[in-house]
Amino acid sequence: MKKIGLLLNIILFVFCVSLPSISSADEVKEAKTQLQEISEQLEFIRKTGMHLQDEGRIYILQQVVTAVKNSIEEKGIGNVRTLNFYQQLIIKFRFSTQFFEFVRTTSTEKQIANILSAVKDIREKRGFDDDPYSKILKSNLEQMFNSLTQLARASSTPSNIKQQIRALTPLFGVAIALADQGDRPKAFAKATEIFQSLRSMYGALQSLSGSPAAFRYVLEVMGLNEFIGEYSQVERI
């Protein structure tokens, strides 16, 4: 009887120890499924047809969803890197509500509602909120500048467009330096200047999208620029 009692205690101990790992596995599976559903619904919206800058916005959102999913697989759901990507996802979607309203149609309203509901669920589970002195502008300006730099270096880019891109370098330098101090009025003012300058270049940038190598960078630049415009509260026209 003592042996049976000891065996039962061991079984009970092993079961209790294994509960957190089972719970964690379920959480990971649920998170990955949720992210996959968001990605699929974004792709559905993209395939309905839209302007290139709007396709760029979808591309940027898909990028951050994929980044979270990959980080969960590589680092785990509780890893700091994963949590940082989750925060970027929440911010990217929170400041895309104007965009979703603009592209909403009767054929996409269900998908958009599902996406926003899923992101709200993620935000509530992860407990993220906006830091008024965060550096969202800086990271997005840097990513956009890097993509523009790649376009300026590409041999297929006409010299006049290269000159237009390089002419923006000083403005990016000032904007990124200001944004390094946090997302504050002066940083937003410079980011808005960049947004408007790039908006005037959309025709030129779109002419580069025929090159497979350049297409990704064109999408990134337009998508990030549109995000920065909405984040900076520039009215969409």
N, C-alpha and C positions, 0 to 999 in steps of 0.2 A: 504493500500500500504506500509506503514511504517513497519507493522508487516511482510509482505511478504519479504521486503528488509532485515529486521533483520534476518529472518529465512534463507534466502539465504546466508547471511554473516556467520551465524553459520555453515551451511552445508559446505561452502567453507573452513572455518577454520578447521573443523574436518577432511575434506579431505586432506588438506595440512599437518596437524599434523600426519595423518596416513601414508603418503607417505614414510617416512624413515623406518617404521616398515615393510611395504610391500616390499620395496627394500631390507631390511635386510633378510626377509624371503626368497626372491628369491635368494639372495646370498648364504644363508645357503643350500638351496635345490640344487643349482648348484654345490656348493663345495662338498657336500655329494655324489652327483651323479658322479662327477669327480673322487673322491677317490674310490668309489665302482667299477668304470670301471677299474681303475688302478689295484685294488686288483684282480679282475676277470681275467685280462690279465696276471698278475703275476702267478695266479693259472694255467692258460692255459699253460704257459711256463713250469712250474714245472711238469705238468703231461705229458709233452713230453718225460720225462726221462732224468736224468742227474746224475753226481757223487754226493755223499752225501755232499761234501763241497760246491758244487754249489747249491744244494737244500737248504743248510744252508743260502746262500746269499739271495735266494728268500724269505726264512722264515724271515730273518732280515728286508728285505724291506717290507714284508707284515705286520710285527709287527709295524713298524713306521707309515704305512698308517692307520692301525687300531687305533693306539694311537691318531692320528689327528682326525679321524672320531669320536671316543668316546669323545674326549675333546670338539669338536664342539657341540655334543649332550648334554654334561654335563655342560659345562662352557660358551658356545657361541663362535662364530667365531672370535670375537675381543678380547677375553680374553688373558692375557699374557701367560698362560699355553698353550693355543692352538697355539699361535704364536711361542712359543718355540718348540713345536712339529713340526710345519710347517718347522721351520728352520732345525731341525734334518732330516726331510724328504728330503728337498732340498739337504742337504749335503750328505746324504746316497746315493741318486740317482746320484748326480754329480760325486761322486767318485765310480761309478759302471759302467761307460761307457766301461772300459776295459773288465769287466765281461760280459756285454751284447754283446760285439763284439765276445767274446770267445764262448758264448753259442748260438749265432745267427745261425739259420738254415732257409731254405726256408719256413718251416712251422711256424716259430716264428717271422720272420722279420717284419711282419705287426704289431704284438702285441708290439714288442720292439719299433718300430717307434711311435706307438700311446702313449706308456708309456712315452717316452722321450719328446714327444711333449706336453703331459699333464703336466709333471713336469716343462717344460720350461714356460708354461702358468702360473702355480702356482708361479714360481719364479718372473715372470714379474709383476703379480698382487700383490704379497706380498712384493716385493721390497727387498728381501734378497740377501746378497752376503757374501762371506767368509771373516771373520776377520783373518788377518794373525797371530794374537796372541790369537786365540780362544782356547778352551779346548776340541776340538773334540776327540783327542786321550785319554784324561783322562776319559771321560764318557764311551767310548767304552772299554777301558782297564779295568775299574772298573766292567762294566757289564760282561765282559768275565771272569774276575777273580771270580766273584760271581757264575757264572755258573760252572766253574771248581771246586770251593769249594763244590758245591752241589754234583758233581760227586764224589769227594774225600770222601764225607761223606756217600754216598750211600752204603748200605750193600752188594749190588750186584756187586760193583766194586772190581776187584781183587786187592790184596795188592800191587803187583808190579806196577800197573797203579796208584794206590793211591800215591805211593812213587814218581813216575815220576811227578805227578801233584804238589805234595807238594814241590818238588825240585825247582819248578818255582817260589815259593812264594817270595824269595829275589829279583829276577829279576823284578817281578811285582811291588814290593815295590819301587824299584829305578825308574822304568819307570813311575809309577803313580806320584811319587814326582816330577820328571822332567816335566811331562806333566801338572802338576798343575801350572807351570810357563808359560804355553802356548805351542802351537804346534811349537816347534823350533827344530833345528838340533839335539841336544843331546837327546831330547825326541823321535824323529824319529829313532835315532840310537838304542835306547833300545827297542822301539816297534818292530823294524826289527828283533832284537835278539829273542824276544818272538815269532814273526811270524814264524821264521825259526825253533825254538825249537818245536812249536806246529805242524808245518807241518810234522816234523819227527815222531810225535805221532798220526797222522791221522789213521793209521792202528789200533792202540790200542784203540783210541776213537771210531772208527767205530765198534769195537767188542762189545761195550757197547750199541749200538743202538737197540739191540734186546729187551731191557727192555723198556716198555712203559714209565716208570717214568724217565728214563735216556735219552730217545730219544730227548726230547725237548732241554735238556741242551747240548747234543752233537751237535744238529743243531745250537744252539746259539753260541757255542764256535767256530765251524768251520766257520759259516757265519760271525761272528765278526772278526775272524782272517783273513779271506780272504779280508774283507773290509779294515782292518788295513793295510794289505799288499799293496792293491791298493792305499790307501790314502798315504802310506809312499813311494809310487812309486817303489815298488819292482816289477821287471819284472816277469810276469807270465810265467811259463814253464809247 
